[in-house]
């Protein structure tokens, strides 16, 4: 369906170019959404110091947020054990629950409270709320909670902004281009570009095509516009590059994934580009997602992975045998999901349709290195 849309967009634009020798070029670079990251410090019953670390889902401007889901962890400072929580942040309140819903936090917020929570600096708070424990079969308990401070998550990140980049370029065809245009009576070559870029505040890290660079916002916007121009090449007779790049986050990492499609006027099918990257909030850097950084790649693991591929290959209805992956380990990467691990083999193009298999976390857990950045996700 996406290919059809690209073809139609290209057809209508090039058709309009027949009526005029000049098609207006454009570039746009617009903020579309944000995620917010923050740490709340306080105490329960004035006796038990606690820390709450939270990340919001994708949201709009801080001034227009009505309700947004949040997730994260809370911990008693004395014990330093993360307890997963989730909930909702509204203009007038913050409500949080543990996964079992046996514990909850409720806070009433003023506009000033919300502004401070979503700001990009450490500052004092004075928010009073309630912690409630309602264990099954036991007496419920409620205690006062006071939040006294808000800080950046890990002291590093307060916000991730997503920008949509669009570009169009039209130009006179070269002699080489004209070979592709002579049968359609088109006069101009037109190229389209669309993708997302991200900027981390207040660390001033720009993420373009899943590469992170320290830069001011001014430099970030300049680099984004240069990237758009780099894609609008004039060595083919028009086409488009459309990428869908997104981000999800928890209190440990931001995970970026991207699917890009190049469609050239001279080819009937697009070239697909898949990208995946994990950005550590604590380290402000991308994490190695090769298999060797994740598991002990020994004979036992390779045999396990081969059996998983053999099964997936058979389940997909293939009559021939699955390829031998013993020499593919240096090319193989993984993608972390909620329940499964997706393994990407980067096979040669002729068997690319079987590039990915999903393996339940429980099955791969025995092989995960304790020193790995991802080990915590398997506890």
C-alpha positions as a Python dict, from the first residue, in 0.01 Angstrom:
ca = {
    (1, 'X'): (0, 0, 0),
    (2, 'X'): (285, 240, 83),
    (3, 'X'): (439, 171, -259),
    (4, 'X'): (108, 257, -427),
    (5, 'X'): (89, 584, -232),
    (6, 'X'): (442, 675, -335),
    (7, 'X'): (362, 597, -699),
    (8, 'X'): (44, 805, -690),
    (9, 'X'): (217, 1099, -523),
    (10, 'X'): (495, 1085, -777),
    (11, 'X'): (250, 1054, -1067),
    (12, 'X'): (36, 1352, -968),
    (13, 'X'): (332, 1577, -903),
    (14, 'X'): (505, 1486, -1226),
    (15, 'X'): (175, 1519, -1412),
    (16, 'X'): (135, 1873, -1280),
    (17, 'X'): (490, 1945, -1391),
    (18, 'X'): (374, 1892, -1750),
    (19, 'X'): (167, 2210, -1722),
    (20, 'X'): (454, 2422, -1595),
    (21, 'X'): (830, 2415, -1625),
    (22, 'X'): (862, 2529, -1264),
    (23, 'X'): (756, 2320, -965),
    (24, 'X'): (815, 2497, -636),
    (25, 'X'): (1080, 2332, -420),
    (26, 'X'): (1020, 2317, -45),
    (27, 'X'): (1178, 2206, 280),
    (28, 'X'): (1002, 2177, 616),
    (29, 'X'): (1141, 2096, 958),
    (30, 'X'): (867, 2085, 1221),
    (31, 'X'): (835, 1969, 1582),
    (32, 'X'): (570, 1696, 1594),
    (33, 'X'): (586, 1543, 1943),
    (34, 'X'): (789, 1506, 2263),
    (35, 'X'): (861, 1257, 2539),
    (36, 'X'): (935, 1377, 2893),
    (37, 'X'): (1176, 1219, 3141),
    (38, 'X'): (1197, 1313, 3510),
    (39, 'X'): (1291, 1199, 3859),
    (40, 'X'): (1084, 1283, 4166),
    (41, 'X'): (1234, 1273, 4517),
    (42, 'X'): (1034, 1268, 4838),
    (43, 'X'): (928, 1061, 5135),
    (44, 'X'): (641, 846, 5261),
    (45, 'X'): (510, 935, 5607),
    (46, 'X'): (814, 1163, 5655),
    (47, 'X'): (1013, 846, 5737),
    (48, 'X'): (1086, 658, 5418),
    (49, 'X'): (1280, 847, 5146),
    (50, 'X'): (1175, 739, 4797),
    (51, 'X'): (1270, 808, 4435),
    (52, 'X'): (1026, 789, 4143),
    (53, 'X'): (1166, 774, 3787),
    (54, 'X'): (918, 829, 3503),
    (55, 'X'): (895, 855, 3125),
    (56, 'X'): (586, 976, 2940),
    (57, 'X'): (445, 835, 2620),
    (58, 'X'): (463, 1056, 2312),
    (59, 'X'): (292, 1383, 2395),
    (60, 'X'): (249, 1734, 2263),
    (61, 'X'): (372, 2063, 2402),
    (62, 'X'): (388, 2084, 2782),
    (63, 'X'): (127, 2362, 2775),
    (64, 'X'): (-126, 2148, 2587),
    (65, 'X'): (-94, 1813, 2766),
    (66, 'X'): (-433, 1698, 2891),
    (67, 'X'): (-351, 1337, 2978),
    (68, 'X'): (-53, 1120, 2893),
    (69, 'X'): (49, 771, 3004),
    (70, 'X'): (365, 735, 3211),
    (71, 'X'): (576, 437, 3314),
    (72, 'X'): (886, 383, 3520),
    (73, 'X'): (1001, 262, 3860),
    (74, 'X'): (995, 371, 4219),
    (75, 'X'): (1234, 264, 4493),
    (76, 'X'): (1301, 310, 4860),
    (77, 'X'): (1635, 489, 4876),
    (78, 'X'): (1753, 260, 5156),
    (79, 'X'): (1705, -60, 4953),
    (80, 'X'): (1765, 59, 4593),
    (81, 'X'): (1531, -203, 4444),
    (82, 'X'): (1331, -90, 4141),
    (83, 'X'): (955, -150, 4160),
    (84, 'X'): (784, -108, 3818),
    (85, 'X'): (498, 143, 3808),
    (86, 'X'): (271, 295, 3547),
    (87, 'X'): (-6, 552, 3540),
    (88, 'X'): (-128, 880, 3397),
    (89, 'X'): (-11, 1240, 3413),
    (90, 'X'): (-282, 1504, 3372),
    (91, 'X'): (-294, 1880, 3400),
    (92, 'X'): (-426, 1851, 3755),
    (93, 'X'): (-299, 1514, 3883),
    (94, 'X'): (-45, 1231, 3872),
    (95, 'X'): (-167, 877, 3943),
    (96, 'X'): (66, 577, 3964),
    (97, 'X'): (14, 204, 4023),
    (98, 'X'): (234, -100, 4069),
    (99, 'X'): (180, -385, 3824),
    (100, 'X'): (-27, -578, 4080),
    (101, 'X'): (-222, -259, 4166),
    (102, 'X'): (-165, -339, 4532),
    (103, 'X'): (20, -8, 4572),
    (104, 'X'): (-71, 332, 4433),
    (105, 'X'): (30, 699, 4448),
    (106, 'X'): (-205, 992, 4393),
    (107, 'X'): (-93, 1355, 4369),
    (108, 'X'): (-289, 1672, 4297),
    (109, 'X'): (-97, 1917, 4079),
    (110, 'X'): (-114, 2289, 4015),
    (111, 'X'): (-13, 2439, 3682),
    (112, 'X'): (312, 2549, 3846),
    (113, 'X'): (378, 2193, 3967),
    (114, 'X'): (325, 2052, 3617),
    (115, 'X'): (549, 2317, 3463),
    (116, 'X'): (831, 2231, 3704),
    (117, 'X'): (795, 1855, 3648),
    (118, 'X'): (822, 1897, 3270),
    (119, 'X'): (1098, 2158, 3286),
    (120, 'X'): (1459, 2082, 3199),
    (121, 'X'): (1628, 2157, 3530),
    (122, 'X'): (1655, 2037, 3887),
    (123, 'X'): (1436, 2235, 4127),
    (124, 'X'): (1243, 2208, 4456),
    (125, 'X'): (882, 2090, 4479),
    (126, 'X'): (618, 2093, 4747),
    (127, 'X'): (358, 1842, 4630),
    (128, 'X'): (150, 1645, 4879),
    (129, 'X'): (-19, 1319, 4791),
    (130, 'X'): (-112, 976, 4917),
    (131, 'X'): (49, 633, 4905),
    (132, 'X'): (-198, 349, 4947),
    (133, 'X'): (-137, -22, 4999),
    (134, 'X'): (-429, -258, 4930),
    (135, 'X'): (-290, -614, 4945),
    (136, 'X'): (-538, -892, 4876),
    (137, 'X'): (-677, -1045, 5191),
    (138, 'X'): (-509, -787, 5414),
    (139, 'X'): (-604, -455, 5566),
    (140, 'X'): (-542, -155, 5343),
    (141, 'X'): (-312, 125, 5452),
    (142, 'X'): (-277, 490, 5346),
    (143, 'X'): (11, 728, 5423),
    (144, 'X'): (98, 1082, 5321),
    (145, 'X'): (364, 1136, 5055),
    (146, 'X'): (552, 1462, 5003),
    (147, 'X'): (750, 1524, 4683),
    (148, 'X'): (1028, 1771, 4758),
    (149, 'X'): (1238, 1775, 4439),
    (150, 'X'): (1227, 1712, 4065),
    (151, 'X'): (1536, 1639, 3858),
    (152, 'X'): (1629, 1518, 3510),
    (153, 'X'): (1621, 1143, 3458),
    (154, 'X'): (1966, 1018, 3565),
    (155, 'X'): (2053, 1388, 3582),
    (156, 'X'): (2087, 1375, 3201),
    (157, 'X'): (1758, 1392, 3008),
    (158, 'X'): (1437, 1592, 3040),
    (159, 'X'): (1288, 1568, 2692),
    (160, 'X'): (1314, 1394, 2355),
    (161, 'X'): (1173, 1606, 2071),
    (162, 'X'): (1077, 1453, 1737),
    (163, 'X'): (1097, 1661, 1419),
    (164, 'X'): (942, 1570, 1085),
    (165, 'X'): (1160, 1659, 789),
    (166, 'X'): (1017, 1693, 440),
    (167, 'X'): (1181, 1804, 118),
    (168, 'X'): (1093, 1826, -249),
    (169, 'X'): (1328, 1910, -531),
    (170, 'X'): (1250, 1956, -899),
    (171, 'X'): (1504, 2016, -1171),
    (172, 'X'): (1562, 1998, -1543),
    (173, 'X'): (1647, 1644, -1657),
    (174, 'X'): (1995, 1558, -1777),
    (175, 'X'): (2042, 1367, -2099),
    (176, 'X'): (2064, 1049, -1893),
    (177, 'X'): (1740, 1137, -1711),
    (178, 'X'): (1555, 1198, -2035),
    (179, 'X'): (1579, 831, -2126),
    (180, 'X'): (1343, 758, -1837),
    (181, 'X'): (1108, 1046, -1913),
    (182, 'X'): (1072, 1023, -2291),
    (183, 'X'): (772, 788, -2278),
    (184, 'X'): (573, 989, -2023),
    (185, 'X'): (601, 1338, -2171),
    (186, 'X'): (728, 1474, -1838),
    (187, 'X'): (935, 1791, -1826),
    (188, 'X'): (1079, 1799, -1475),
    (189, 'X'): (1246, 1545, -1253),
    (190, 'X'): (1094, 1552, -901),
    (191, 'X'): (1228, 1393, -585),
    (192, 'X'): (1064, 1362, -242),
    (193, 'X'): (1218, 1307, 101),
    (194, 'X'): (1053, 1240, 436),
    (195, 'X'): (1196, 1119, 768),
    (196, 'X'): (1215, 1203, 1139),
    (197, 'X'): (1501, 1342, 1346),
    (198, 'X'): (1531, 1365, 1725),
    (199, 'X'): (1683, 1612, 1970),
    (200, 'X'): (1758, 1538, 2337),
    (201, 'X'): (1725, 1822, 2589),
    (202, 'X'): (1909, 1959, 2777),
    (203, 'X'): (2202, 1738, 2672),
    (204, 'X'): (2192, 1896, 2324),
    (205, 'X'): (2230, 1568, 2138),
    (206, 'X'): (2093, 1554, 1786),
    (207, 'X'): (2002, 1214, 1641),
    (208, 'X'): (1996, 1205, 1262),
    (209, 'X'): (1962, 877, 1072),
    (210, 'X'): (2022, 707, 1410),
    (211, 'X'): (2360, 871, 1463),
    (212, 'X'): (2405, 1081, 1777),
    (213, 'X'): (2608, 1402, 1778),
    (214, 'X'): (2662, 1669, 2042),
    (215, 'X'): (2544, 1997, 1891),
    (216, 'X'): (2345, 2310, 1958),
    (217, 'X'): (1990, 2317, 1829),
    (218, 'X'): (2097, 2562, 1558),
    (219, 'X'): (2360, 2315, 1436),
    (220, 'X'): (2107, 2033, 1462),
    (221, 'X'): (1860, 2208, 1233),
    (222, 'X'): (2138, 2295, 990),
    (223, 'X'): (2255, 1931, 982),
    (224, 'X'): (1896, 1813, 928),
    (225, 'X'): (1850, 2040, 627),
    (226, 'X'): (2185, 1928, 485),
    (227, 'X'): (2074, 1568, 527),
    (228, 'X'): (1759, 1639, 326),
    (229, 'X'): (1970, 1786, 48),
    (230, 'X'): (2205, 1489, 49),
    (231, 'X'): (1911, 1263, -29),
    (232, 'X'): (1780, 1478, -316),
    (233, 'X'): (2029, 1356, -572),
    (234, 'X'): (1993, 1436, -940),
    (235, 'X'): (2151, 1124, -1086),
    (236, 'X'): (1820, 947, -1146),
    (237, 'X'): (1488, 1048, -1296),
    (238, 'X'): (1299, 1131, -979),
    (239, 'X'): (1167, 921, -695),
    (240, 'X'): (1126, 935, -319),
    (241, 'X'): (1273, 838, 14),
    (242, 'X'): (1013, 784, 284),
    (243, 'X'): (1118, 662, 627),
    (244, 'X'): (913, 582, 933),
    (245, 'X'): (1144, 637, 1229),
    (246, 'X'): (1003, 612, 1580),
    (247, 'X'): (1116, 599, 1940),
    (248, 'X'): (999, 424, 2256),
    (249, 'X'): (1160, 464, 2595),
    (250, 'X'): (1181, 344, 2951),
    (251, 'X'): (1391, 479, 3238),
    (252, 'X'): (1701, 297, 3112),
    (253, 'X'): (1708, 349, 2736),
    (254, 'X'): (1551, 500, 2427),
    (255, 'X'): (1495, 250, 2147),
    (256, 'X'): (1485, 383, 1792),
    (257, 'X'): (1364, 182, 1495),
    (258, 'X'): (1333, 286, 1134),
    (259, 'X'): (1203, 147, 807),
    (260, 'X'): (1302, 348, 503),
    (261, 'X'): (1202, 299, 140),
    (262, 'X'): (1388, 438, -158),
    (263, 'X'): (1177, 445, -470),
    (264, 'X'): (1354, 545, -790),
    (265, 'X'): (1169, 648, -1104),
    (266, 'X'): (1373, 395, -1297),
    (267, 'X'): (1293, 92, -1079),
    (268, 'X'): (962, -92, -1023),
    (269, 'X'): (1023, -171, -655),
    (270, 'X'): (1165, 19, -357),
    (271, 'X'): (1489, -56, -177),
    (272, 'X'): (1419, -112, 193),
    (273, 'X'): (1648, 5, 471),
    (274, 'X'): (1596, -125, 827),
    (275, 'X'): (1763, 40, 1125),
    (276, 'X'): (1754, -25, 1498),
    (277, 'X'): (1947, 143, 1779),
    (278, 'X'): (1944, 150, 2160),
    (279, 'X'): (2049, 471, 2333),
    (280, 'X'): (2159, 455, 2698),
    (281, 'X'): (2015, 740, 2905),
    (282, 'X'): (2281, 707, 3172),
    (283, 'X'): (2572, 702, 2925),
    (284, 'X'): (2418, 932, 2661),
    (285, 'X'): (2548, 696, 2393),
    (286, 'X'): (2430, 419, 2165),
    (287, 'X'): (2473, 63, 2293),
    (288, 'X'): (2629, -219, 2094),
    (289, 'X'): (2347, -450, 1975),
    (290, 'X'): (2567, -719, 1825),
    (291, 'X'): (2509, -1069, 1958),
    (292, 'X'): (2851, -1086, 2125),
    (293, 'X'): (2761, -784, 2340),
    (294, 'X'): (2443, -957, 2450),
    (295, 'X'): (2511, -1330, 2491),
    (296, 'X'): (2804, -1570, 2508),
    (297, 'X'): (2833, -1674, 2144),
    (298, 'X'): (2967, -2025, 2194),
    (299, 'X'): (2890, -2356, 2025),
    (300, 'X'): (2600, -2424, 2260),
    (301, 'X'): (2434, -2091, 2176),
    (302, 'X'): (2490, -2129, 1800),
    (303, 'X'): (2328, -2474, 1810),
    (304, 'X'): (2034, -2330, 2004),
    (305, 'X'): (1994, -2046, 1754),
    (306, 'X'): (2019, -2285, 1458),
    (307, 'X'): (1735, -2498, 1601),
    (308, 'X'): (1520, -2189, 1647),
    (309, 'X'): (1584, -2085, 1286),
    (310, 'X'): (1516, -2439, 1158),
    (311, 'X'): (1179, -2437, 1333),
    (312, 'X'): (1088, -2089, 1206),
    (313, 'X'): (1198, -2188, 856),
    (314, 'X'): (978, -2498, 861),
    (315, 'X'): (681, -2312, 1012),
    (316, 'X'): (706, -2059, 728),
    (317, 'X'): (645, -2341, 478),
    (318, 'X'): (994, -2366, 330),
    (319, 'X'): (1070, -2704, 171),
    (320, 'X'): (1447, -2659, 164),
    (321, 'X'): (1671, -2654, 470),
    (322, 'X'): (1741, -2338, 664),
    (323, 'X'): (2083, -2183, 596),
    (324, 'X'): (2376, -2264, 822),
    (325, 'X'): (2424, -1966, 1056),
    (326, 'X'): (2755, -2069, 1213),
    (327, 'X'): (2939, -1815, 995),
    (328, 'X'): (2675, -1539, 1035),
    (329, 'X'): (2737, -1445, 1399),
    (330, 'X'): (2940, -1131, 1325),
    (331, 'X'): (2654, -999, 1107),
    (332, 'X'): (2372, -1098, 1341),
    (333, 'X'): (2201, -841, 1565),
    (334, 'X'): (1901, -848, 1797),
    (335, 'X'): (1605, -630, 1886),
    (336, 'X'): (1460, -624, 2234),
    (337, 'X'): (1081, -655, 2267),
    (338, 'X'): (847, -676, 2564),
    (339, 'X'): (812, -1054, 2552),
    (340, 'X'): (1039, -1166, 2268),
    (341, 'X'): (1382, -1108, 2121),
    (342, 'X'): (1392, -1054, 1745),
    (343, 'X'): (1714, -1187, 1591),
    (344, 'X'): (1825, -1035, 1260),
    (345, 'X'): (2069, -1246, 1052),
    (346, 'X'): (2142, -1010, 758),
    (347, 'X'): (2125, -1297, 509),
    (348, 'X'): (2219, -1249, 143),
    (349, 'X'): (1940, -1087, -56),
    (350, 'X'): (1813, -1412, -212),
    (351, 'X'): (1694, -1540, 126),
    (352, 'X'): (1629, -1202, 289),
    (353, 'X'): (1261, -1289, 351),
    (354, 'X'): (1371, -1506, 645),
    (355, 'X'): (1604, -1246, 795),
    (356, 'X'): (1424, -1222, 1131),
    (357, 'X'): (1300, -1473, 1385),
    (358, 'X'): (1139, -1410, 1725),
    (359, 'X'): (1251, -1601, 2034),
    (360, 'X'): (1076, -1578, 2374),
    (361, 'X'): (1285, -1402, 2637),
    (362, 'X'): (1258, -1700, 2871),
    (363, 'X'): (1433, -1926, 2618),
    (364, 'X'): (1725, -1693, 2555),
    (365, 'X'): (1771, -1580, 2917),
    (366, 'X'): (2022, -1858, 3012),
    (367, 'X'): (2265, -1726, 2748),
    (368, 'X'): (2251, -1355, 2842),
    (369, 'X'): (2574, -1209, 2981),
    (370, 'X'): (2543, -1064, 3331),
    (371, 'X'): (2773, -784, 3217),
    (372, 'X'): (2541, -692, 2929),
    (373, 'X'): (2354, -362, 2930),
    (374, 'X'): (2039, -567, 2864),
    (375, 'X'): (2074, -815, 3151),
    (376, 'X'): (1840, -609, 3370),
    (377, 'X'): (1557, -668, 3121),
    (378, 'X'): (1572, -1041, 3197),
    (379, 'X'): (1556, -1030, 3578),
}
